[in-house]
Structure formats: structure tokens, C-alpha cells
Amino acid sequence: VHYPGPNQVLLYAATNVGVLRYTSNDPWAATSTAIQWQQLKSGRIADMVVSPTDHSTVFASVVGDGVYRTTMGATISGERHWTKLVGLPAINDETGQWYTLDIYREDPKIVYAALTNPYGKSGQSPYKLGIFQSLDGGTKKWQLVRGYKDADGLGVLYNPFVRVHPKNSQLIYFGGVKLYKENLASPSWHPERVDGIHDDMQELFFDPTDESGDTYYVTNDGGIW
């Protein structure tokens, strides 16, 4: 959700039918009309992130396809304005079916994407979870910054997500059955499990009112933590 001006609202929604955009000059209206919603991209959208500095730049993860990017999300509709990002492992029947995404708030050129079994099905892929990083806004180059194996104690990845700390681009959180965190500045590829919360992660949100960025909320099968 973005408020571009007084009494204006811009909202993106990731849905089973695509990326939708809602605009209105009455953000407090009790209902919306169909004409206020426009479909920007088709497909089953598993995850979506918007640049914190340019609300026209949107990344969308399409199930069974890949990751797409547009720089015209706030103004123009249509598939032709989306570009499929290269440099990430292809999605197929032997990999996870979608990428989970996040973008660093302090520098939107830093983008993360994570995929289960990125190089083949379980038992053949060298990693159970691969986390990839782009330093150019996802336009040209991605690199594997972490690859985790079964021995890392990940368990089954239920509804995986990757999230980057809003003040530290090297501190990442990712969830499956359990919640984990790791500082990418560390030379060892071994995640730290966050204990004391219910299993089966669904989502993680950072508190925008905490300037340190250290307060976050987790939703899982046990509620909100």
C-alpha cells in the first residue's frame, strides 16, 4: 500500500489470477469498484515485492514459471511491460514451484530470491534451499549466497519465505517448518534456528515503527507471534 498524495492510495495485490493494482482518490471508502482494479500481469502469483523508493518497480514470482519485474507498475497495465529475470535457476517439475522474494529497504538494488531444491528434486539437488542475491535490482546477475542441506536441520519447507532485515542487508530470515536467521557476513553456512514459537511458518513482517528494525512479527499455524 502506498499513499502518493493527499486522499490518494495505490495498492498492489498478489492473487491466483495475477498482479492487481487498485487506485483511488478516496482511500477511506468502504467499498471499491471493479474499475478501480486493473490486472497488471496474469498468472498465479506466489510472492510479490515493491521497491521502497520507486512504487512503480514491482517484482512478482509466478508459480511454475519464474520471477518477473516491471518499472511501470503504478501507471501502465499489460504483460509486455514485464521482463522475466535471468540468472536464476529455472523452475521445473523437480524443483520448488515458486521463488519467494524480498528487497532491502535501504538499498532496493539488493534483492533476494529463495527456491526449494533449486537444482533438482529432493535427494538429487545439492541443496534443499537455495538463497540467491542480486546487487543490481535483479536485472542482470544473481549469485547463490546460501545453500542449505538436509543436515542443516531445515525440516520440510512448508510455506517458505525469505526476509531481509530492514537495516542490515546481510541479516536474513527464512521460514519453513521452523524459523531461521543467518548473517551472510559469516563465513560458515549454518543457520541459527529461532526457538520458542510454533511450527509451520507462514509469513514474517518487520515493525515499521521500530527504527532499529529488530522487532518483527511471525504468523504460523499457531497464530501471531
C-alpha positions as CSV (number, residue, x, y, z in Angstrom):
1,V,0.0,0.0,0.0
2,H,1.3,3.5,-0.9
3,Y,-0.2,6.9,-0.5
4,P,1.2,9.0,-3.3
5,G,-0.6,12.2,-2.2
6,P,-3.4,13.5,0.0
7,N,-6.5,11.4,-0.4
8,Q,-4.8,9.0,-2.8
9,V,-4.0,5.3,-2.4
10,L,-2.1,2.9,-4.6
11,L,-2.3,-0.8,-3.7
12,Y,-0.9,-3.9,-5.3
13,A,-2.3,-7.4,-4.7
14,A,-0.8,-10.8,-5.5
15,T,-3.6,-13.2,-6.4
16,N,-4.3,-16.5,-8.0
17,V,-5.2,-14.7,-11.3
18,G,-2.3,-12.2,-11.4
19,V,-0.9,-9.0,-10.1
20,L,-3.7,-6.4,-9.5
21,R,-3.5,-2.7,-8.9
22,Y,-6.0,-0.6,-7.1
23,T,-6.0,3.2,-7.2
24,S,-8.4,5.6,-5.6
25,N,-8.8,9.2,-4.6
26,D,-10.8,8.1,-1.6
27,P,-8.6,5.8,0.4
28,W,-11.2,5.5,3.2
29,A,-14.0,4.4,1.0
30,A,-16.0,1.5,2.5
31,T,-16.0,-0.4,-0.8
32,S,-14.2,-0.5,-4.1
33,T,-15.5,-0.7,-7.7
34,A,-14.2,-3.0,-10.4
35,I,-13.0,-0.1,-12.5
36,Q,-10.6,0.8,-9.7
37,W,-8.8,-2.6,-10.0
38,Q,-6.6,-3.3,-13.0
39,Q,-4.8,-6.5,-13.9
40,L,-1.1,-5.8,-14.5
41,K,0.1,-9.4,-15.0
42,S,-1.6,-12.8,-15.3
43,G,-0.6,-16.0,-13.6
44,R,-0.7,-17.5,-10.1
45,I,1.4,-15.1,-8.0
46,A,3.2,-16.7,-5.1
47,D,5.1,-13.7,-3.9
48,M,5.5,-10.0,-4.7
49,V,7.7,-7.1,-3.5
50,V,7.6,-3.4,-4.4
51,S,10.6,-1.1,-4.4
52,P,10.5,1.1,-1.3
53,T,11.8,4.1,-3.2
54,D,10.0,3.6,-6.6
55,H,6.5,2.3,-6.3
56,S,6.3,1.6,-10.0
57,T,9.0,-1.1,-9.7
58,V,7.4,-4.4,-8.8
59,F,8.8,-7.9,-8.6
60,A,6.4,-10.9,-9.0
61,S,7.0,-14.6,-8.5
62,V,4.8,-16.7,-10.8
63,V,4.1,-20.3,-9.8
64,G,5.7,-22.8,-12.2
65,D,7.3,-20.0,-14.2
66,G,9.8,-17.6,-12.6
67,V,10.4,-14.1,-11.4
68,Y,9.2,-11.0,-13.4
69,R,9.9,-7.3,-13.0
70,T,8.2,-4.1,-14.2
71,T,9.2,-0.5,-13.7
72,M,5.8,0.8,-14.8
73,G,3.5,-0.8,-12.2
74,A,2.0,2.4,-11.0
75,T,1.0,3.8,-14.3
76,I,0.7,1.2,-17.1
77,S,-1.0,-2.2,-17.4
78,G,-0.1,-5.1,-19.7
79,E,2.1,-8.2,-19.9
80,R,4.5,-6.5,-22.3
81,H,5.8,-4.2,-19.6
82,W,7.1,-7.2,-17.5
83,T,10.5,-8.7,-18.0
84,K,11.4,-12.3,-16.9
85,L,14.6,-12.1,-14.8
86,V,17.5,-14.2,-16.0
87,G,20.3,-15.7,-13.9
88,L,18.1,-17.7,-11.5
89,P,17.8,-21.5,-11.7
90,A,14.8,-22.5,-13.9
91,I,11.7,-23.8,-12.3
92,N,10.6,-27.2,-13.3
93,D,8.8,-30.4,-12.0
94,E,11.9,-31.3,-10.0
95,T,12.4,-28.0,-8.2
96,G,10.3,-25.9,-6.0
97,Q,7.4,-24.4,-7.8
98,W,8.0,-20.7,-6.9
99,Y,10.5,-18.2,-5.7
100,T,9.9,-16.3,-2.5
101,L,11.2,-12.7,-2.7
102,D,12.3,-9.7,-0.6
103,I,14.0,-6.4,-1.2
104,Y,16.3,-4.4,1.0
105,R,14.6,-1.3,2.3
106,E,17.8,0.8,2.5
107,D,19.0,-0.1,-1.0
108,P,16.5,-1.5,-3.4
109,K,19.2,-2.7,-5.8
110,I,19.7,-5.6,-3.3
111,V,17.1,-8.2,-4.0
112,Y,16.7,-11.8,-2.5
113,A,15.1,-14.8,-4.0
114,A,14.8,-18.3,-2.4
115,L,13.8,-21.6,-4.0
116,T,13.5,-25.1,-2.6
117,N,15.5,-27.8,-4.4
118,P,16.9,-25.2,-6.8
119,Y,19.0,-27.7,-8.8
120,G,16.7,-30.7,-8.9
121,K,14.3,-32.7,-6.9
122,S,14.9,-33.7,-3.2
123,G,17.7,-36.3,-3.0
124,Q,19.4,-35.1,-6.2
125,S,19.7,-31.3,-5.6
126,P,22.9,-30.4,-3.6
127,Y,20.7,-28.0,-1.6
128,K,17.3,-28.3,0.0
129,L,17.0,-24.5,-0.1
130,G,18.9,-22.0,-2.2
131,I,19.0,-18.3,-1.4
132,F,20.1,-16.0,-4.2
133,Q,21.1,-12.3,-4.1
134,S,21.1,-9.6,-6.8
135,L,23.0,-6.4,-6.3
136,D,21.7,-4.7,-9.5
137,G,18.0,-4.8,-8.9
138,G,17.7,-8.3,-10.4
139,T,18.3,-7.0,-13.9
140,K,21.5,-9.0,-14.9
141,K,23.2,-11.1,-12.2
142,W,22.2,-13.3,-9.4
143,Q,24.5,-15.3,-7.1
144,L,23.9,-18.2,-4.7
145,V,24.7,-16.7,-1.3
146,R,23.5,-19.6,0.8
147,G,22.7,-23.2,0.1
148,Y,21.3,-25.4,2.9
149,K,21.2,-29.2,3.0
150,D,19.0,-31.6,5.0
151,A,21.8,-31.8,7.5
152,D,21.2,-28.2,8.4
153,G,18.0,-29.2,10.2
154,L,15.6,-27.3,8.0
155,G,12.9,-30.0,8.1
156,V,10.3,-30.0,5.4
157,L,9.9,-26.5,3.9
158,Y,6.2,-25.9,4.4
159,N,5.5,-22.4,3.1
160,P,9.0,-21.0,2.6
161,F,9.8,-17.3,2.7
162,V,13.0,-15.2,2.8
163,R,13.1,-11.8,4.5
164,V,16.0,-9.3,4.9
165,H,16.5,-7.2,7.9
166,P,15.4,-3.6,7.1
167,K,18.7,-2.1,8.5
168,N,21.1,-4.9,7.7
169,S,21.3,-6.3,4.2
170,Q,23.4,-9.2,5.4
171,L,20.9,-10.5,8.0
172,I,18.3,-12.7,6.5
173,Y,15.4,-14.7,8.0
174,F,13.8,-17.7,6.3
175,G,10.9,-19.9,7.3
176,G,9.7,-23.4,6.6
177,V,8.5,-25.6,9.4
178,K,10.9,-23.7,11.6
179,L,12.1,-20.1,11.5
180,Y,15.8,-19.5,10.9
181,K,18.2,-16.5,10.6
182,E,21.7,-16.0,9.4
183,N,24.2,-13.2,8.9
184,L,25.6,-13.6,5.4
185,A,28.8,-11.9,6.6
186,S,29.6,-15.1,8.5
187,P,31.9,-17.5,6.6
188,S,30.0,-20.5,7.8
189,W,26.9,-21.6,6.0
190,H,24.9,-22.7,9.0
191,P,21.6,-21.1,10.0
192,E,20.5,-20.3,13.6
193,R,17.1,-21.6,14.5
194,V,14.7,-19.2,16.3
195,D,13.1,-21.2,19.1
196,G,10.1,-20.5,21.3
197,I,7.4,-20.2,18.6
198,H,5.0,-22.6,16.9
199,D,6.0,-24.6,13.8
200,D,4.9,-24.2,10.2
201,M,5.8,-20.6,9.3
202,Q,3.5,-18.6,7.0
203,E,5.0,-15.0,7.0
204,L,7.3,-12.6,8.7
205,F,6.7,-8.8,8.9
206,F,9.1,-6.2,10.3
207,D,7.6,-3.5,12.5
208,P,7.8,-0.2,10.6
209,T,7.7,1.9,13.8
210,D,10.9,0.3,15.2
211,E,13.8,2.3,13.8
212,S,16.2,-0.4,14.7
213,G,14.4,-2.9,12.6
214,D,14.8,-5.6,15.2
215,T,11.1,-6.0,16.0
216,Y,9.2,-8.4,13.8
217,Y,6.0,-10.4,13.8
218,V,5.6,-14.0,12.6
219,T,2.4,-15.8,11.5
220,N,2.3,-19.5,11.6
221,D,-0.2,-22.4,12.3
222,G,-0.1,-21.4,15.9
223,G,-1.2,-17.8,15.4
224,I,0.7,-14.4,15.5
225,W,4.0,-14.2,17.5
